[in-house]
Amino acid sequence: MSYFDRYEFEKNSNILDLACGSGRFAVEIAKKGYDVTGFDLSEEMLSLAYQHSYEENIELTLVAGDMQDLSGLEKYNVVTCFADSLCYLPNKRILKNAFREVKQHLKKDGVFLFDVITPYKTDKIYPGYMYNYSDDEQTFVWTTYLGEYEHSVEHDLTFFIFDESINAYKKVNELHKERTYELRDYIELLKEAGFNQIEVSAEFGREDIEKQTERWFFKCSI
């Protein structure tokens, strides 16, 4: 939340949260009085977002779709896309398509806020990364490897979840692929998509970027 909170938007602003996932960020900003639409490719994630908003007694508009095609949506004061969600897009062409769609759905003075992991993160930090977590109901194992393309990684996630119906643990595997680019590539793609004002920072907007910055934060406007 801290990067979003750096900026003050009118209380009646409408906000589109791309790749909203389970809706936790969308719910938190809706509590501040914004009109929030959560958008995600996964129907399952949107179901979780609905459940979360219901539990918090917060009204959200939830839309399923691909961020390459936002047709049918209105124009927004703010569009957000956090948690390096744009790094899950497989190539520059698709990334630029997403940028163009965002640009077309921003109001005249609208703002696009997003973050991405850096090549330093994919090339130096992630390879060989391991994380394990376990409690009474599940065990989670996360291992990361270098990916197929330059500045790409693959996250191998394995869950062992206790299933009471069989009184045993069930194994579930997921493979998440992320890809990022040099900063100049992002700026070029954003400009080609129609963004004229682009600010880039680190540490949720609190610091300037450096060679060892692990995540870039973007504020873009037309």
N, CA, C and O of each residue as an XYZ file, in Angstrom:
888
protein
N       0.814     -1.204      0.000
C       0.000      0.000      0.000
C       0.849      1.256      0.000
O       0.387      2.309     -0.438
N       2.081      1.169      0.482
C       2.841      2.382      0.723
C       3.122      3.168     -0.550
O       3.159      4.398     -0.507
N       3.322      2.491     -1.694
C       3.587      3.231     -2.929
C       2.328      3.964     -3.378
O       2.402      5.136     -3.748
N       1.194      3.310     -3.354
C      -0.068      3.955     -3.715
C      -0.341      5.143     -2.796
O      -0.800      6.190     -3.253
N      -0.062      4.984     -1.512
C      -0.364      6.030     -0.538
C       0.528      7.257     -0.678
O       0.267      8.283     -0.051
N       1.562      7.167     -1.482
C       2.408      8.339     -1.716
C       1.670      9.406     -2.508
O       2.069     10.571     -2.513
N       0.607      9.016     -3.169
C      -0.118      9.935     -4.040
C      -1.517     10.189     -3.499
O      -2.172      9.291     -2.970
N      -1.953     11.424     -3.642
C      -3.289     11.792     -3.181
C      -4.207     11.913     -4.390
O      -3.954     12.693     -5.308
N      -5.266     11.136     -4.370
C      -6.256     11.175     -5.440
C      -7.586     11.646     -4.866
O      -7.872     11.460     -3.683
N      -8.386     12.257     -5.722
C      -9.708     12.701     -5.286
C     -10.496     11.512     -4.746
O     -10.397     10.400     -5.265
N     -11.276     11.757     -3.704
C     -11.996     10.667     -3.054
C     -13.020     10.000     -3.972
O     -13.384      8.843     -3.760
N     -13.480     10.718     -4.976
C     -14.448     10.115     -5.903
C     -13.764      9.474     -7.110
O     -14.425      9.129     -8.090
N     -12.448      9.315     -7.042
C     -11.710      8.723     -8.165
C     -12.141      7.276     -8.383
O     -12.402      6.535     -7.435
N     -12.209      6.897     -9.656
C     -12.437      5.480     -9.955
C     -11.099      4.845    -10.319
O     -10.293      5.426    -11.045
N     -10.887      3.652     -9.802
C      -9.586      2.989     -9.894
C      -9.765      1.587    -10.451
O     -10.648      0.842    -10.025
N      -8.916      1.236    -11.411
C      -8.891     -0.110    -11.975
C      -7.638     -0.810    -11.469
O      -6.522     -0.356    -11.723
N      -7.822     -1.914    -10.753
C      -6.692     -2.698    -10.252
C      -6.534     -3.938    -11.117
O      -7.289     -4.901    -10.985
N      -5.538     -3.905    -12.008
C      -5.276     -5.040    -12.893
C      -4.581     -6.166    -12.134
O      -3.796     -5.922    -11.218
N      -4.883     -7.408    -12.531
C      -4.320     -8.587    -11.864
C      -4.573     -8.490    -10.365
O      -3.658     -8.622     -9.553
N      -5.825     -8.258    -10.022
C      -6.183     -7.976     -8.628
C      -6.053     -9.187     -7.719
O      -6.012     -9.040     -6.498
N      -5.987    -10.390     -8.302
C      -5.829    -11.586     -7.483
C      -6.961    -11.753     -6.491
O      -8.131    -11.643     -6.856
N      -6.623    -12.019     -5.239
C      -7.636    -12.254     -4.211
C      -8.284    -10.976     -3.708
O      -9.151    -11.021     -2.835
N      -7.870     -9.833     -4.253
C      -8.559     -8.579     -3.989
C      -8.164     -7.842     -2.729
O      -8.839     -6.887     -2.344
N      -7.105     -8.249     -2.083
C      -6.759     -7.605     -0.814
C      -6.373     -6.136     -0.997
O      -6.789     -5.281     -0.216
N      -5.588     -5.849     -2.015
C      -5.228     -4.448     -2.273
C      -6.459     -3.651     -2.687
O      -6.662     -2.533     -2.215
N      -7.282     -4.222     -3.568
C      -8.487     -3.534     -4.037
C      -9.419     -3.201     -2.876
O      -9.977     -2.105     -2.821
N      -9.586     -4.131     -1.959
C     -10.447     -3.894     -0.800
C      -9.880     -2.779      0.072
O     -10.625     -1.918      0.539
N      -8.577     -2.791      0.291
C      -7.967     -1.777      1.152
C      -8.138     -0.374      0.585
O      -8.419      0.563      1.331
N      -7.972     -0.219     -0.723
C      -8.128      1.136     -1.273
C      -9.608      1.509     -1.383
O      -9.950      2.690     -1.324
N     -10.485      0.521     -1.541
C     -11.921      0.814     -1.552
C     -12.374      1.336     -0.188
O     -13.304      2.138     -0.107
N     -11.722      0.886      0.877
C     -12.045      1.373      2.219
C     -11.785      2.868      2.352
O     -12.352      3.527      3.224
N     -10.929      3.401      1.488
C     -10.598      4.823      1.536
C     -11.618      5.680      0.794
O     -11.495      6.904      0.754
N     -12.624      5.035      0.209
C     -13.686      5.774     -0.455
C     -13.597      5.806     -1.962
O     -14.403      6.472     -2.611
N     -12.634      5.101     -2.538
C     -12.509      5.061     -3.992
C     -13.492      4.058     -4.596
O     -13.894      3.089     -3.951
N     -13.863      4.313     -5.836
C     -14.703      3.394     -6.608
C     -13.765      2.437     -7.335
O     -13.115      2.828     -8.305
N     -13.687      1.193     -6.879
C     -12.642      0.277     -7.328
C     -13.210     -0.864     -8.161
O     -14.209     -1.486     -7.803
N     -12.538     -1.122     -9.291
C     -12.822     -2.290    -10.121
C     -11.620     -3.216    -10.077
O     -10.500     -2.799    -10.370
N     -11.846     -4.461     -9.717
C     -10.793     -5.468     -9.735
C     -10.888     -6.291    -11.003
O     -11.967     -6.754    -11.373
N      -9.759     -6.473    -11.670
C      -9.718     -7.147    -12.978
C      -8.688     -8.260    -12.909
O      -7.551     -8.026    -12.498
N      -9.070     -9.467    -13.307
C      -8.125    -10.580    -13.237
C      -8.477    -11.633    -14.278
O      -9.635    -11.789    -14.667
N      -7.450    -12.350    -14.719
C      -7.638    -13.422    -15.695
C      -8.298    -14.645    -15.064
O      -8.965    -15.418    -15.752
N      -8.114    -14.817    -13.771
C      -8.549    -16.033    -13.080
C      -9.914    -15.864    -12.419
O     -10.090    -15.003    -11.557
N     -10.870    -16.682    -12.824
C     -12.183    -16.690    -12.182
C     -12.052    -17.126    -10.722
O     -12.776    -16.640     -9.853
N     -11.131    -18.037    -10.468
C     -10.929    -18.514     -9.100
C     -10.451    -17.388     -8.193
O     -10.917    -17.258     -7.061
N      -9.520    -16.572     -8.690
C      -9.035    -15.448     -7.904
C     -10.141    -14.423     -7.673
O     -10.238    -13.847     -6.589
N     -10.965    -14.196     -8.674
C     -12.066    -13.246     -8.524
C     -13.087    -13.740     -7.506
O     -13.700    -12.938     -6.802
N     -13.270    -15.047     -7.424
C     -14.158    -15.606     -6.399
C     -13.612    -15.312     -5.006
O     -14.364    -14.985     -4.088
N     -12.295    -15.434     -4.860
C     -11.670    -15.095     -3.583
C     -11.796    -13.601     -3.289
O     -12.010    -13.201     -2.145
N     -11.660    -12.779     -4.338
C     -11.800    -11.333     -4.168
C     -13.219    -10.979     -3.721
O     -13.413    -10.129     -2.851
N     -14.199    -11.637     -4.322
C     -15.591    -11.397     -3.914
C     -15.791    -11.787     -2.452
O     -16.411    -11.051     -1.685
N     -15.266    -12.943     -2.076
C     -15.407    -13.407     -0.696
C     -14.751    -12.429      0.270
O     -15.306    -12.116      1.323
N     -13.565    -11.949     -0.100
C     -12.848    -11.014      0.767
C     -13.615     -9.703      0.906
O     -13.735     -9.171      2.010
N     -14.136     -9.176     -0.206
C     -14.893     -7.923     -0.154
C     -16.179     -8.098      0.655
O     -16.589     -7.192      1.381
N     -16.811     -9.263      0.525
C     -18.038     -9.546      1.282
C     -17.753     -9.574      2.782
O     -18.507     -9.016      3.579
N     -16.667    -10.224      3.152
C     -16.304    -10.309      4.571
C     -15.987     -8.939      5.154
O     -16.219     -8.692      6.338
N     -15.456     -8.048      4.320
C     -15.093     -6.701      4.776
C     -16.224     -5.695      4.561
O     -16.082     -4.512      4.870
N     -17.352     -6.182      4.026
C     -18.505     -5.324      3.738
C     -18.122     -4.160      2.821
O     -18.510     -3.013      3.044
N     -17.351     -4.492      1.790
C     -16.873     -3.508      0.819
C     -17.417     -3.866     -0.560
O     -17.401     -5.030     -0.961
N     -17.894     -2.862     -1.274
C     -18.420     -3.100     -2.615
C     -17.310     -2.959     -3.654
O     -16.671     -1.912     -3.756
N     -17.089     -4.023     -4.419
C     -16.124     -4.014     -5.514
C     -16.824     -4.424     -6.797
O     -17.717     -5.271     -6.787
N     -16.412     -3.817     -7.903
C     -16.788     -4.332     -9.213
C     -15.690     -5.295     -9.642
O     -14.514     -4.932     -9.639
N     -16.055     -6.506    -10.007
C     -15.067     -7.521    -10.376
C     -15.295     -7.966    -11.809
O     -16.413     -8.303    -12.199
N     -14.217     -7.962    -12.592
C     -14.306     -8.272    -14.020
C     -13.239     -9.298    -14.381
O     -12.075     -9.152    -14.009
N     -13.642    -10.337    -15.107
C     -12.693    -11.340    -15.595
C     -12.263    -10.983    -17.008
O     -13.092    -10.611    -17.839
N     -10.968    -11.095    -17.282
C     -10.498    -10.805    -18.626
C      -8.988    -10.756    -18.716
O      -8.274    -10.888    -17.722
N      -8.523    -10.559    -19.945
C      -7.101    -10.462    -20.263
C      -6.738     -8.989    -20.365
O      -7.436     -8.235    -21.042
N      -5.671     -8.564    -19.714
C      -5.318     -7.148    -19.728
C      -4.890     -6.646    -21.105
O      -4.689     -5.445    -21.283
N      -4.750     -7.538    -22.074
C      -4.521     -7.101    -23.455
C      -5.788     -6.558    -24.100
O      -5.728     -5.938    -25.161
N      -6.926     -6.784    -23.471
C      -8.203     -6.342    -24.031
C      -9.098     -5.842    -22.903
O      -9.741     -6.630    -22.209
N      -9.130     -4.531    -22.730
C      -9.953     -3.921    -21.690
C     -11.223     -3.315    -22.269
O     -11.885     -2.510    -21.613
N     -11.564     -3.696    -23.488
C     -12.764     -3.161    -24.129
C     -13.984     -3.477    -23.276
O     -14.095     -4.555    -22.691
N     -14.891     -2.517    -23.220
C     -16.079     -2.674    -22.394
C     -15.943     -2.007    -21.045
O     -16.939     -1.777    -20.359
N     -14.707     -1.689    -20.654
C     -14.489     -0.972    -19.403
C     -14.523      0.528    -19.647
O     -14.292      0.990    -20.764
N     -14.809      1.280    -18.601
C     -14.833      2.735    -18.707
C     -13.413      3.294    -18.625
O     -12.437      2.545    -18.621
N     -13.317      4.621    -18.560
C     -12.019      5.252    -18.347
C     -11.852      5.560    -16.862
O     -12.819      5.838    -16.153
N     -10.600      5.503    -16.415
C     -10.327      5.579    -14.982
C      -9.375      6.719    -14.645
O      -8.566      7.148    -15.469
N      -9.496      7.197    -13.409
C      -8.544      8.181    -12.909
C      -7.188      7.544    -12.620
O      -6.139      8.160    -12.808
N      -7.239      6.294    -12.158
C      -6.014      5.585    -11.792
C      -6.129      4.130    -12.224
O      -7.166      3.495    -12.034
N      -5.052      3.607    -12.807
C      -4.945      2.171    -13.077
C      -3.716      1.665    -12.333
O      -2.647      2.270    -12.415
N      -3.862      0.561    -11.609
C      -2.745     -0.021    -10.872
C      -2.488     -1.450    -11.337
O      -3.400     -2.140    -11.793
N      -1.241     -1.882    -11.215
C      -0.883     -3.275    -11.506
C       0.385     -3.597    -10.711
O       1.499     -3.331    -11.162
N       0.195     -4.173     -9.521
C       1.319     -4.390     -8.620
C       1.699     -5.868     -8.515
O       1.176     -6.719     -9.234
N       2.622     -6.142     -7.598
C       3.123     -7.502     -7.334
C       3.756     -8.116     -8.574
O       3.574     -9.302     -8.848
N       4.503     -7.301     -9.326
C       5.187     -7.684    -10.571
C       4.312     -8.515    -11.516
O       4.806     -9.400    -12.215
N       3.005     -8.218    -11.527
C       2.081     -8.986    -12.371
C       2.394     -8.854    -13.855
O       2.160     -9.790    -14.620
N       2.920     -7.702    -14.272
C       3.244     -7.511    -15.688
C       4.402     -8.402    -16.127
O       4.577     -8.647    -17.321
N       5.187     -8.883    -15.180
C       6.306     -9.771    -15.521
C       5.840    -11.169    -15.910
O       6.637    -11.979    -16.384
N       4.565    -11.452    -15.715
C       4.018    -12.744    -16.138
C       3.611    -12.734    -17.611
O       3.289    -13.781    -18.173
N       3.624    -11.561    -18.234
C       3.354    -11.497    -19.671
C       4.588    -12.012    -20.412
O       5.709    -11.654    -20.050
N       4.407    -12.843    -21.439
C       5.541    -13.602    -21.989
C       6.504    -12.848    -22.893
O       7.634    -13.302    -23.075
N       6.102    -11.703    -23.473
C       7.018    -11.011    -24.384
C       6.687     -9.527    -24.480
O       5.674     -9.070    -23.949
N       7.551     -8.783    -25.162
C       7.392     -7.335    -25.265
C       6.144     -6.940    -26.044
O       5.499     -5.944    -25.717
N       5.805     -7.697    -27.054
C       4.623     -7.365    -27.865
C       3.364     -7.368    -27.005
O       2.550     -6.447    -27.077
N       3.216     -8.393    -26.204
C       2.041     -8.492    -25.343
C       2.087     -7.428    -24.252
O       1.055     -6.864    -23.887
N       3.279     -7.154    -23.735
C       3.425     -6.113    -22.724
C       3.016     -4.759    -23.289
O       2.308     -3.999    -22.628
N       3.458     -4.449    -24.507
C       3.080     -3.174    -25.124
C       1.582     -3.108    -25.374
O       0.974     -2.049    -25.216
N       0.983     -4.222    -25.760
C      -0.472     -4.255    -25.938
C      -1.179     -3.893    -24.633
O      -2.154     -3.142    -24.631
N      -0.676     -4.434    -23.533
C      -1.271     -4.127    -22.229
C      -1.102     -2.649    -21.901
O      -2.039     -2.015    -21.417
N       0.079     -2.092    -22.158
C       0.305     -0.662    -21.927
C      -0.659      0.183    -22.760
O      -1.207      1.167    -22.265
N      -0.864     -0.196    -24.013
C      -1.775      0.553    -24.886
C      -3.203      0.510    -24.362
O      -3.910      1.518    -24.381
N      -3.624     -0.660    -23.895
C      -4.975     -0.787    -23.352
C      -5.150      0.104    -22.127
O      -6.187      0.746    -21.966
N      -4.142      0.142    -21.269
C      -4.213      1.007    -20.094
C      -4.315      2.463    -20.522
O      -5.147      3.209    -20.007
N      -3.475      2.864    -21.458
C      -3.490      4.250    -21.926
C      -4.863      4.637    -22.458
O      -5.342      5.740    -22.194
N      -5.491      3.747    -23.195
C      -6.796      4.026    -23.783
C      -7.914      4.076    -22.744
O      -9.003      4.578    -23.021
N      -7.641      3.555    -21.554
C      -8.670      3.545    -20.518
C      -8.321      4.452    -19.341
O      -8.850      4.291    -18.241
N      -7.425      5.404    -19.587
C      -7.136      6.436    -18.602
C      -7.836      7.733    -18.982
O      -7.905      8.089    -20.158
N      -8.349      8.428    -17.988
C      -8.897      9.753    -18.227
C      -7.755     10.723    -18.548
O      -6.580     10.376    -18.429
N      -8.109     11.913    -18.947
C      -7.126     12.880    -19.440
C      -5.964     13.078    -18.472
O      -4.807     13.085    -18.892
N      -6.252     13.237    -17.199
C      -5.197     13.445    -16.202
C      -4.944     12.179    -15.387
O      -4.482     12.246    -14.248
N      -5.249     11.031    -15.977
C      -5.127      9.770    -15.259
C      -3.688      9.339    -15.033
O      -2.764      9.820    -15.688
N      -3.521      8.416    -14.086
C      -2.199      7.939    -13.680
C      -2.177      6.413    -13.706
O      -3.130      5.756    -13.287
N      -1.077      5.869    -14.203
C      -0.848      4.424    -14.229
C       0.295      4.112    -13.276
O       1.413      4.587    -13.473
N       0.025      3.320    -12.245
C       1.028      2.926    -11.260
C       1.272      1.428    -11.363
O       0.327      0.640    -11.347
N       2.533      1.033    -11.467
C       2.835     -0.397    -11.500
C       4.262     -0.652    -11.027
O       5.069      0.269    -10.906
N       4.552     -1.917    -10.764
C       5.921     -2.299    -10.425
C       6.327     -3.531    -11.220
O       5.483     -4.297    -11.683
N       7.637     -3.706    -11.370
C       8.205     -4.896    -12.016
C       9.499     -5.254    -11.295
O      10.152     -4.395    -10.703
N       9.858     -6.531    -11.353
C      11.168     -6.915    -10.846
C      12.228     -6.523    -11.873
O      11.932     -6.390    -13.061
N      13.447     -6.342    -11.413
C      14.527     -5.873    -12.275
C      15.370     -7.039    -12.786
O      15.294     -8.142    -12.244
N      16.176     -6.803    -13.830
C      17.115     -7.840    -14.270
C      18.080     -8.271    -13.166
O      18.508     -9.424    -13.135
N      18.419     -7.360    -12.271
C      19.274     -7.739    -11.144
C      18.594     -8.812    -10.300
O      19.244     -9.746     -9.831
N      17.297     -8.675    -10.112
C      16.540     -9.654     -9.322
C      16.506    -11.010    -10.020
O      16.740    -12.042     -9.390
N      16.213    -11.009    -11.327
C      16.103    -12.287    -12.042
C      17.457    -12.961    -12.232
O      17.553    -14.188    -12.204
N      18.499    -12.160    -12.425
C      19.808    -12.728    -12.774
C      20.686    -13.040    -11.561
O      21.491    -13.970    -11.597
N      20.527    -12.255    -10.483
C      21.443    -12.380     -9.342
C      20.782    -12.887     -8.054
O      21.415    -13.598     -7.273
N      19.535    -12.531     -7.833
C      18.884    -12.854     -6.563
C      18.080    -14.146     -6.631
O      18.202    -15.003     -5.756
N      17.266    -14.286     -7.661
C      16.338    -15.415     -7.722
C      16.966    -16.787     -7.995
O      16.558    -17.763     -7.364
N      17.936    -16.905     -8.905
C      18.436    -18.252     -9.230
C      18.930    -19.009     -7.995
O      19.791    -18.522     -7.262
N      18.378    -20.196     -7.775
C      18.747    -20.982     -6.612
C      18.001    -20.622     -5.347
O      18.248    -21.196     -4.286
N      17.080    -19.665     -5.457
C      16.309    -19.240     -4.284
C      15.405    -20.369     -3.809
O      14.783    -21.053     -4.622
N      15.331    -20.567     -2.489
C      14.441    -21.575     -1.914
C      13.739    -21.007     -0.690
O      14.325    -20.266      0.100
N      12.474    -21.371     -0.556
C      11.702    -20.965      0.620
C      10.785    -22.112      1.004
O      10.108    -22.681      0.147
N      10.757    -22.454      2.279
C       9.906    -23.536      2.767
C       9.037    -23.025      3.908
O       9.479    -22.229      4.737
N       7.801    -23.493      3.934
C       6.885    -23.130      5.017
C       6.037    -24.340      5.358
O       5.632    -25.090      4.469
N       5.768    -24.534      6.643
C       4.972    -25.691      7.041
C       4.155    -25.368      8.281
O       4.644    -24.714      9.203
N       2.896    -25.833      8.302
C       2.073    -25.780      9.503
C       1.272    -27.077      9.579
O       1.584    -28.042      8.880
N       0.246    -27.105     10.421
C      -0.502    -28.349     10.624
C      -1.318    -28.762      9.406
O      -1.675    -29.932      9.268
N      -1.617    -27.810      8.517
C      -2.508    -28.102      7.399
C      -1.806    -28.213      6.060
O      -2.337    -28.829      5.135
N      -0.623    -27.629      5.938
C       0.039    -27.653      4.637
C       1.544    -27.451      4.771
O       2.048    -26.943      5.773
N       2.230    -27.867      3.725
C       3.655    -27.581      3.563
C       3.844    -26.953      2.188
O       3.263    -27.400      1.199
N       4.664    -25.911      2.144
C       4.858    -25.154      0.913
C       6.350    -25.089      0.608
O       7.142    -24.698      1.465
N       6.739    -25.471     -0.608
C       8.139    -25.436     -1.038
C       8.236    -24.601     -2.311
O       7.556    -24.878     -3.299
N       9.084    -23.579     -2.279
C       9.241    -22.661     -3.416
C      10.713    -22.674     -3.829
O      11.593    -22.361     -3.027
N      10.970    -23.038     -5.080
C      12.325    -23.038     -5.630
C      12.322    -22.278     -6.951
O      11.409    -22.438     -7.762
N      13.337    -21.456     -7.166
C      13.401    -20.642     -8.380
C      14.645    -20.974     -9.191
O      15.733    -21.160     -8.645
N      14.462    -21.045    -10.512
C      15.546    -21.351    -11.447
C      15.595    -20.282    -12.538
O      14.619    -19.567    -12.766
N      16.741    -20.185    -13.206
C      16.829    -19.333    -14.389
C      15.864    -19.836    -15.453
O      15.669    -21.042    -15.607
N      15.255    -18.890    -16.194
C      14.290    -19.253    -17.215
C      14.918    -19.422    -18.586
O      16.138    -19.387    -18.748
N      14.051    -19.604    -19.560
C      14.474    -19.863    -20.934
C      15.048    -18.629    -21.609
O      15.954    -18.734    -22.436
N      14.523    -17.454    -21.258
C      14.910    -16.220    -21.931
C      15.802    -15.355    -21.031
O      15.900    -15.581    -19.825
N      16.436    -14.381    -21.637
C      17.232    -13.428    -20.874
C      16.347    -12.727    -19.843
O      15.218    -12.341    -20.145
N      16.862    -12.568    -18.635
C      16.150    -11.908    -17.539
C      14.812    -12.585    -17.229
O      13.820    -11.912    -16.949
N      14.792    -13.909    -17.282
C      13.568    -14.639    -16.940
C      13.873    -15.703    -15.890
O      14.999    -16.187    -15.779
N      12.843    -16.054    -15.124
C      12.975    -17.089    -14.095
C      11.724    -17.953    -14.085
O      10.673    -17.570    -14.601
N      11.866    -19.132    -13.481
C      10.738    -20.030    -13.293
C      10.648    -20.387    -11.810
O      11.618    -20.845    -11.205
N       9.470    -20.169    -11.244
C       9.226    -20.492     -9.842
C       8.485    -21.823     -9.772
O       7.359    -21.941    -10.254
N       9.115    -22.808     -9.178
C       8.503    -24.126     -8.995
C       7.895    -24.170     -7.592
O       8.614    -24.195     -6.593
N       6.560    -24.177     -7.533
C       5.853    -24.164     -6.256
C       5.208    -25.525     -6.017
O       4.483    -26.034     -6.871
N       5.471    -26.099     -4.871
C       4.888    -27.389     -4.505
C       4.157    -27.251     -3.174
O       4.724    -26.792     -2.182
N       2.889    -27.656     -3.173
C       2.067    -27.605     -1.970
C       1.696    -29.026     -1.549
O       1.305    -29.844     -2.382
N       1.817    -29.308     -0.274
C       1.289    -30.545      0.304
C       0.170    -30.127      1.260
O       0.430    -29.611      2.347
N      -1.073    -30.357      0.841
C      -2.236    -29.857      1.570
C      -3.007    -31.027      2.171
O      -3.322    -31.998      1.483
N      -3.303    -30.922      3.451
C      -4.009    -32.019      4.118
C      -5.460    -32.078      3.663
O      -6.175    -31.077      3.700
N      -5.888    -33.256      3.234
C      -7.250    -33.498      2.768
C      -7.939    -34.428      3.768
O      -7.607    -35.610      3.861
N      -8.897    -33.881      4.511
C      -9.563    -34.667      5.546
C     -10.336    -35.845      4.968
O     -10.497    -36.870      5.630
N     -10.817    -35.701      3.726
C     -11.639    -36.765      3.141
C     -10.850    -38.056      2.927
O     -11.424    -39.145      2.907
N      -9.548    -37.929      2.770
C      -8.714    -39.125      2.569
C      -7.703    -39.305      3.702
O      -6.910    -40.247      3.718
N      -7.762    -38.352      4.660
C      -6.864    -38.387      5.826
C      -5.397    -38.493      5.399
O      -4.616    -39.273      5.943
N      -5.062    -37.670      4.401
C      -3.689    -37.676      3.875
C      -3.407    -36.338      3.194
O      -4.305    -35.524      2.982
N      -2.135    -36.137      2.860
C      -1.739    -34.913      2.175
C      -1.802    -35.103      0.661
O      -1.394    -36.139      0.136
N      -2.318    -34.090     -0.031
C      -2.349    -34.094     -1.491
C      -1.275    -33.149     -2.012
O      -1.097    -32.051     -1.485
N      -0.565    -33.574     -3.040
C       0.500    -32.770     -3.630
C      -0.045    -31.964     -4.803
O      -0.705    -32.505     -5.690
N       0.237    -30.672     -4.796
C      -0.175    -29.777     -5.877
C       1.055    -29.020     -6.365
O       1.782    -28.432     -5.564
N       1.289    -29.034     -7.673
C       2.433    -28.326     -8.266
C       1.967    -27.157     -9.115
O       0.968    -27.255     -9.827
N       2.693    -26.052     -9.039
C       2.459    -24.901     -9.904
C       3.801    -24.421    -10.447
O       4.813    -24.451     -9.745
N       3.800    -23.980    -11.704
C       4.996    -23.401    -12.309
C       4.672    -21.983    -12.751
O       3.811    -21.776    -13.605
N       5.355    -21.016    -12.175
C       5.138    -19.613    -12.502
C       6.356    -19.085    -13.258
O       7.488    -19.222    -12.795
N       6.120    -18.485    -14.416
C       7.209    -17.946    -15.228
C       7.145    -16.423    -15.230
O       6.095    -15.831    -15.481
N       8.289    -15.797    -14.945
C       8.379    -14.339    -14.967
C       9.508    -13.901    -15.896
O      10.528    -14.573    -16.047
N       9.277    -12.746    -16.510
C      10.273    -12.198    -17.427
C      10.289    -10.680    -17.290
O       9.238    -10.042    -17.225
N      11.480    -10.111    -17.247
C      11.583     -8.665    -17.173
C      12.565     -8.169    -18.229
O      13.117     -8.954    -19.001
N      12.775     -6.846    -18.250
C      13.591     -6.226    -19.303
C      14.427     -5.104    -18.698
O      14.247     -4.722    -17.542
N      15.330     -4.597    -19.497
C      16.112     -3.441    -19.072
C      15.183     -2.231    -18.921
O      14.132     -2.160    -19.559
N      15.579     -1.297    -18.083
C      14.746     -0.127    -17.822
C      14.448      0.639    -19.105
O      13.329      1.110    -19.305
N      15.449      0.763    -19.973
C      15.247      1.495    -21.225
C      14.166      0.838    -22.088
O      13.466      1.523    -22.834
N      14.031     -0.480    -21.989
C      13.002     -1.179    -22.760
C      11.611     -0.824    -22.251
O      10.698     -0.590    -23.042
N      11.450     -0.786    -20.935
C      10.149     -0.400    -20.381
C       9.777      1.020    -20.798
O       8.642      1.286    -21.193
N      10.743      1.922    -20.705
C      10.466      3.315    -21.057
C      10.105      3.430    -22.532
O       9.186      4.168    -22.888
N      10.814      2.714    -23.386
C      10.517      2.736    -24.818
C       9.113      2.202    -25.099
O       8.369      2.797    -25.879
N       8.749      1.090    -24.474
C       7.424      0.502    -24.690
C       6.323      1.425    -24.180
O       5.276      1.554    -24.815
N       6.551      2.061    -23.051
C       5.559      2.989    -22.514
C       5.367      4.190    -23.434
O       4.239      4.625    -23.666
N       6.458      4.717    -23.954
C       6.353      5.854    -24.872
C       5.642      5.454    -26.156
O       4.817      6.208    -26.672
N       5.957      4.272    -26.675
C       5.284      3.789    -27.881
C       3.791      3.590    -27.644
O       2.987      3.709    -28.569
N       3.426      3.286    -26.401
C       2.018      3.090    -26.060
C       1.288      4.406    -25.834
O       0.062      4.424    -25.727
N       2.041      5.523    -25.758
C       1.402      6.823    -25.634
C       1.599      7.536    -24.313
O       0.974      8.569    -24.075
N       2.455      7.010    -23.446
C       2.727      7.678    -22.173
C       3.880      8.661    -22.353
O       4.948      8.295    -22.843
N       3.655      9.905    -21.955
C       4.656     10.950    -22.150
C       5.401     11.316    -20.870
O       6.520     11.825    -20.929
N       4.797     11.064    -19.730
C       5.431     11.379    -18.454
C       5.655     10.075    -17.688
O       4.703      9.380    -17.333
N       6.910      9.758    -17.444
C       7.265      8.485    -16.820
C       8.256      8.743    -15.688
O       9.341      9.277    -15.917
N       7.884      8.364    -14.475
C       8.762      8.473    -13.317
C       9.067      7.071    -12.802
O       8.167      6.238    -12.689
N      10.332      6.811    -12.490
C      10.742      5.489    -12.009
C      11.508      5.653    -10.700
O      12.374      6.519    -10.580
N      11.181      4.819     -9.731
C      11.838      4.900     -8.430
C      12.026      3.499     -7.851
O      11.657      2.498     -8.466
N      12.605      3.453     -6.658
C      12.826      2.181     -5.962
C      12.241      2.267     -4.561
O      11.858      3.342     -4.098
N      12.176      1.123     -3.893
C      11.712      1.061     -2.499
C      10.389      1.804     -2.312
O      10.275      2.703     -1.479
N       9.397      1.408     -3.105
C       8.049      1.964     -2.994
C       8.031      3.482     -3.162
O       7.249      4.189     -2.526
N       8.921      3.964     -4.042
C       8.961      5.381     -4.348
C       9.790      6.208     -3.395
O       9.855      7.429     -3.530
N      10.427      5.561     -2.432
C      11.175      6.311     -1.414
C      12.619      6.580     -1.802
O      13.259      7.455     -1.218
N      13.150      5.841     -2.782
C      14.562      5.976     -3.133
C      14.746      6.039     -4.642
O      13.875      5.636     -5.413
N      15.908      6.557     -5.044
C      16.279      6.529     -6.456
C      16.751      5.124     -6.820
O      17.195      4.363     -5.960
N      16.652      4.795     -8.090
C      17.074      3.466     -8.527
C      18.603      3.376     -8.570
O      19.293      4.360     -8.833
N      19.111      2.165     -8.305
C      20.537      1.882     -8.348
C      20.764      0.568     -9.087
O      19.809     -0.091     -9.499
N      22.024      0.192     -9.253
C      22.337     -1.048     -9.968
C      21.753     -2.270     -9.270
O      21.372     -3.237     -9.929
N      21.682     -2.234     -7.943
C      21.192     -3.380     -7.184
C      19.733     -3.237     -6.759
O      19.274     -3.946     -5.863
N      19.019     -2.345     -7.383
C      17.579     -2.238     -7.128
C      16.889     -3.518     -7.597
O      17.154     -4.000     -8.698
N      16.009     -4.063     -6.768
C      15.350     -5.324     -7.091
C      13.956     -5.143     -7.691
O      13.410     -6.062     -8.302
N      13.389     -3.956     -7.511
C      12.045     -3.714     -8.044
C      11.920     -2.249     -8.447
O      12.280     -1.357     -7.679
N      11.411     -2.005     -9.648
C      11.165     -0.643    -10.113
C       9.693     -0.307     -9.941
O       8.817     -1.140    -10.176
N       9.437      0.926     -9.527
C       8.075      1.431     -9.377
C       7.867      2.561    -10.381
O       8.657      3.502    -10.451
N       6.803      2.452    -11.148
C       6.533      3.396    -12.231
C       5.284      4.223    -11.934
O       4.274      3.707    -11.455
N       5.377      5.501    -12.226
C       4.215      6.387    -12.265
C       4.177      6.991    -13.661
O       5.103      7.698    -14.058
N       3.120      6.718    -14.402
C       3.045      7.128    -15.807
C       1.752      7.887    -16.072
O       0.703      7.570    -15.511
N       1.843      8.885    -16.927
C       0.654      9.617    -17.345
C       0.793      9.995    -18.809
O       1.879      9.935    -19.386
N      -0.329     10.385    -19.395
C      -0.373     10.654    -20.831
C       0.213     12.026    -21.141
O       0.260     12.429    -22.303
